[in-house]
Amino acid sequence: MTSTIFITGATDGIGRRTAESLAATGADLIIHGRTNAKLAPVVAALEQIPGHGRVQALAAELSDLDAVRELATELEVTLGERPLDVLLNNAGVFMTEHARTAQGHELTFAVNHLAPALLCQLLLPRLRRSPSARCINVSSMVHKHGELRWDDFNFKAGFNDRAAYAQSKLAMVVFTVELARRLGDSGPIAVSLHPGVVTTKLLVDGFKMQGRDSLDDGAATSIYLALLPTAELRAHAGGYFKREKIDGVHPSARDPQICARLYEHTCELLGVEPLPAR
Ligand SMILES: NC(=O)c1ccc[n+]([C@@H]2O[C@H](COP(=O)([O-])OP(=O)(O)OC[C@H]3O[C@@H](n4cnc5c(N)ncnc54)[C@H](OP(=O)(O)O)[C@@H]3O)[C@@H](O)[C@H]2O)c1
């Protein structure tokens, strides 16, 4: 059966290469980008790939949580009767300056943590229609240097770009652990990953460095997790992957109380009902 994959941030870098490789598997792709102008050439390129399935596109600015809600609604319409097999939260940003979103969140935290968390939560009913459903969150090895700033997630005092990025990626890993725990032993599976260190706009403009990994390396772990048989993936539910293998996480992601607190706090910020604790 053809699987249906929704991938955010597919207009550039690792997300675009991931979409290209997944298109070649014949999967139906719904790609997300910031604008229709950025999406159109990517759709055209994907439709040139031999063996491609259906390719559709949805635009949204992910820093605005109202736009993320609209995106989820548009995705439901686009899917029609189809289940969603893979939610691939790939989009991410490295902000060098402090910026606030429409809802007042620090922008890195909003795009890298709140938006993917909201998509996970809102799309759960649709994911539950697929027997192989999975929510794959692209984090970073940098999460290991992160700190959850419970009193100041938004860096009201003293913005530090690397600390903001690391916190957002740590929040994503911690959220994924708890989401997976609450999803239990059946239904959708949540995992996170580090893609590699790849020369992309985010790395060059944000980190001011070049990567040692290729775009294909960067896409490999997302593709691996998107295609892994469900039983094998379930054995690692909540896990964090690097180079297609389970990898170690920040101590916060190993502390069930911190995971539950971050999950509940995130749901509160998003105004969504948390899944019951297990
Ligand atoms: N590159 C690395 O070495 C590295 C390492 C670890 C983790 N990662 C993670 O890998 C993922 C992909 O990053 P990349 O390196 O491929 O970066 P990239 O080339 O800059 O691509 C990022 C994608 O996300 C989209 N995006 C960013 N901010 C957005 C927003 N506010 N609203 C809507 N879309 C937005 C971008 O759209 P535009 O093209 O319109 O900006 C683009 O499609 C990110 O989650 C990143 O944190 C990357």
The ligand as an ORCA input file, in Angstrom:
! r2SCAN-3c Opt
* xyz 0 1
  N      22.239     21.379      8.866
  C      22.679     20.760      9.948
  O      23.874     20.529     10.115
  C      21.698     20.354     11.021
  C      22.216     19.730     12.173
  C      21.335     19.312     13.151
  C      19.981     19.491     12.982
  N      19.497     20.107     11.865
  C      18.056     20.268     11.715
  O      17.665     19.746     10.461
  C      16.464     20.403     10.033
  C      16.632     20.908      8.613
  O      17.592     21.952      8.637
  P      18.504     22.361      7.395
  O      19.882     22.341      7.889
  O      18.140     21.570      6.220
  O      18.085     23.895      7.245
  P      17.588     24.760      6.000
  O      18.307     24.381      4.765
  O      17.661     26.163      6.473
  O      16.069     24.307      5.815
  C      15.115     24.565      6.815
  C      13.725     24.383      6.256
  O      12.769     24.809      7.264
  C      11.981     25.886      6.728
  N      11.645     26.874      7.752
  C      12.505     27.499      8.584
  N      11.839     28.388      9.347
  C      10.532     28.331      8.980
  C       9.369     29.014      9.384
  N       9.401     29.964     10.333
  N       8.206     28.715      8.780
  C       8.152     27.792      7.811
  N       9.223     27.090      7.381
  C      10.408     27.374      7.946
  C      12.874     26.510      5.653
  O      12.104     27.308      4.796
  P      12.850     28.507      3.998
  O      13.637     27.831      2.928
  O      11.710     29.312      3.504
  O      13.698     29.218      4.992
  C      13.461     25.259      5.025
  O      12.530     24.636      4.174
  C      16.207     21.516     11.050
  O      15.247     21.086     12.003
  C      17.558     21.701     11.716
  O      17.449     22.243     13.006
  C      20.330     20.544     10.883
*
